[in-house]
Amino acid sequence: MSRPSNSVLIAFAVHAFTASGAFWAFLALVAAAEGRFANMWFWLGIALLVDGVDGPMARYFHVKSVLPNWSGELLDCIIDYVTFALIPAFALYQSGFLAEVYSFICAALIVCTSAIYYADTRMKSRDNFFIGFPICWNMVVFTLFVIEPGWYIAFTVVIASAVLSFIPWLYVHPVRVVTWRPLTLTMLTIWSLAGLAAVYSWYFGMEVPAVAKIAIAISGIYMYCLGFVLQYLGKAA
């Protein structure tokens, strides 16, 4: 039995919406190459918004069953690799935040460990935690841009996160993990609003407000460490 044409069109439109993330990634890459990092983070923010919305849309419109020959998950992974790993690695190198040799080391670790992580079929636990540090380099590198720690701290954070990709500690998915979800969503909202304030400040050549730096640091540490804490308390598996 054939499906109504409008169902097929809607399903394909959802895939097209997901694919638009590739265009936002392209704009971000151009901006990074030209040293316009405020613009780069803005376009990556748009791509992140698309990534957060397209999944619920696909489930609501039953895209997987309407268009079974098109893999939304594969499409999502391709775009996520570019926006979550490749472009942040390039931005870290392009920014001159680290000496060239350390920038190359960090970039190599980010892009290679991310590729391996995406190939691991065990990357999610049964209650939607990530197993091992997930491909969230966009958030890590953005936090480094905002806080501007010493190069040795930034280098250590990248090395440690790359190693943790292969250690079975849990990391929270800020939307899908049920445990402590209200608090996690609150922290995600705080991080997002503070991130917007940072991008706004950069765009107009201003210093990022101290309150935004503190908000990003606290909410970022919370989301980075929550999975491990819940795992230690026996509330995650």
N, C-alpha and C positions, 0 to 999 in steps of 0.2 A: 504493500500500500504506500503510495507516494505521499510525502508530507506537503502541507499547504505551502505555496511559494513564499508567503509572507514569513513563515517560520524559518525557511532557509535564508531569506534575505536578512532577517534579524540576526540569525546565528552568524552569518558571514560578516555582518556589520560589527558584531562583538569582536570577532577575530581582527577585523580591520582596526578597531579601536585599540586592541592590544598591540597590533603592529605599529601604530602611530608612535609608540614608545621608541622605536628605532629612529624615527625622524627627530624626536626631542633629543635623543642621544647624539645624533649627528650635529645638531645645533650646539649642544654642550661641548662636543669635541672641537668644533670650529672656535668657539669662544675660548676654550682652554688653550688652544694653539696660539691664539692672539693675545693671551694673557688677561682676558676679560673674565675673571673668576666669579664675579658677582653674577654675570649673565650665565656662566656655566652652571653654577649651583641653582639658579632659577630654573633652567631647562631640565636639570636633573630632578628638581623638585616636581616639575610637571610630569616627568616620566614616572616618578615614585607615586604620584597621585593616580596616574593611569593604572599602575601595577596594583594599587590597593583597591581599585574599583572594578577592574575587569573580571576578577575571579567571581565575586558575588553576582555580577551580571551574567556570566557564563552559566553559573549554576541555576539562576532564576529562569533563564530562557532555555535550559536543557541543551546547550550548544553541543555537548559531547555526543548526545544521542541524535541530534538533528544532522550534524556533519561529522560522522564517525571517522572519516578519512583525513580530517584535519586535526592535528594535535595542538590544542591550545596550551598544554603543559610544555611541549617542546618549544613552541613559539615564545612562551613566557620565559623559559630558561635562556634562550638565545639573547633576548633583550636584557634580561637581568644580568647576564654575564657582562655585557657591555656597560650597562649603567651602574651596576653595583661593584664591579671589579676593574674593568679595563680603563674606563675614563677616570675614576678616582686615582688609579695608579699613575696614569699619565699626568693628572693634575698635581700629584705630589712631586713628581719629577720636574714638571714645568715650572712649578712655583719657586724653585730654588730654596725651599725651606730646609732641605738637607744638602750636604755636599754631594757632588755628582756621583761619586762612587757609592755612597749610602743610598742615594735615590734609586740607582740601578738595582741595588740589592733588594730594596723594598719593593720596587715595581716587579722584579722577577718573582719574588715570593708571592705577591698579591695575585698576579695573573696565573701563575702555575698552580698554586694551592687551590685557587678558586676553580680552575678547570678540573682538577682531580676531585674536588668536593662535589661538583655537579654530576660527576660520573658515578658517585656512590649511591646505590639504591637504598641505603640504610640511613639517609640523611634526616629522616623524620621519625620521632618516636610515636607510639600509639596514641598519645594524647597531645600530638601536634607540637611538641618541642623539637627544636633542631638538635641533632646529636653532633657535637663538635662545633667550633665557631663557624657560624653560617657566613654566607657571602654578603656581609653588611659593611663592606669597605667604604661605601659612600658615606655612611653615618660616622665611621671611625675617622676617615680623612677629613670630613667636614668638621668634626669636633676638634681635630688638630688645627685646622685653619682658624677656628674661632678662638680657641684657648691660647694658641701659640706658645706651647711649652718649649723647653730647650730641645735642640735637635736630638740629643741622646735619649730624652724621654719619648719623643716621637718614634725614633728608631726602635727602642725597646718595645713600645706598644705594637708596632707592626710585626716584629719578630715573634713576640709572645702570641699574638692573635693567629699568625700563620701556623705556629706549632700547635696551638689549641684546636686547629681545624681537624687534627688527627687524634685528639684525645676525647673519649666519650663523655664529656661533660655536657650538660644540657643548657640550651639557650632558648629563651622564650620567644615565641611568635607573638608579637604584641596584640594581634587581633584574634587568632584562633585558639590560643591557650586559655582555658576556662579559669584555671586557678589564679586568683587575685586579678582577674580581668579588669574590674572597675578601676583599681589603682593603676594597673599597667596602661590602660587607655588614657587615664588622666596624665600619667607621665609622658606618654607619647604626644598628647596634645600640648603639654608644656614644652617639650622638645621642639615640636613643629613651630609653635608660635615664637619661641626664642630664635629658632632658625630663620624664620621670616624677618625678624628684627635684625639679625646679623646680615642677611643678604641686602636688606634695605639700607643698612648703614654702609656696607661696602659700595653699593651702587652710587651713593651720593658722597663717597669719599670720607665718611665719618668713622670714628672709632666705634667698635661694637660695645654697647653698654655693658657695664660690669654685671648688671642683673641678668642680662641675656647669657653671658658667659657662665655665670654660676648656675643658671637654670639648665643650660645644655650639659654642663658637667655632671650635675646631680642626677638629672633624668637619664643621661647616657650611661652613667655608672649603674644606675638601677636596672636598666634593661640589659646591660651587658652581664651583670652578675646574678640577676634574679633566678635564672634557670638553675644555676649551680646551688644557690641557697635552698631552693625548693627540693632539689635532688638530695641535698644533705639532710633536709628535714623529713625526707620520705614522702613528700607531697607530689612528686613527679617521677615518671618512669618512662 
